Amino acid sequence: MRDLNYSRHMGSSEDFYWFSLRAAGPDTIHWMGEGDLVRFRVVQQYR
């Protein structure tokens, strides 16, 4: 759980931590869509 504690320390939610683990494996990339960006407050508004 060290990584989860680090994520919290950096201001990320626990939901985002688990989402990021499920979204892509260690050898792949998940490009966040509009819904993900807004849901996890990466952006406030998406054009």
C-alpha positions in Angstrom: 0.0 0.0 0.0 3.0 2.3 -0.2 2.0 3.4 -3.6 -1.5 4.2 -2.5 -0.1 6.3 0.4 2.1 8.1 -2.0 -0.8 8.8 -4.3 -2.8 10.3 -1.4 0.2 12.4 -0.4 0.4 13.8 -3.9 -3.3 14.7 -3.8 -4.8 11.9 -5.9 -8.0 10.1 -4.8 -8.0 6.4 -3.9 -10.5 6.0 -6.8 -8.0 7.3 -9.2 -5.3 5.0 -7.9 -7.4 1.9 -8.4 -8.6 3.2 -11.8 -5.1 3.7 -13.0 -4.1 0.1 -12.1 -7.1 -1.4 -13.9 -7.0 0.9 -16.9 -3.7 -0.4 -18.3 -1.2 -3.0 -17.7 2.5 -2.4 -17.0 3.4 -2.5 -20.7 0.5 -0.4 -22.1 -0.9 3.1 -22.0 -4.4 4.2 -21.3 -5.3 7.6 -22.8 -7.9 9.2 -20.6 -11.0 10.3 -22.3 -13.1 13.4 -21.5 -15.2 11.6 -18.9 -12.1 10.3 -17.1 -10.4 13.7 -17.2 -13.4 15.4 -15.6 -14.2 12.6 -13.2 -10.7 12.6 -11.6 -10.5 16.4 -11.8 -7.5 16.4 -14.1 -9.3 19.2 -15.9 -12.3 21.3 -14.9 -13.8 21.6 -18.3 -13.1 19.8 -21.6 -13.9 21.3 -24.9 
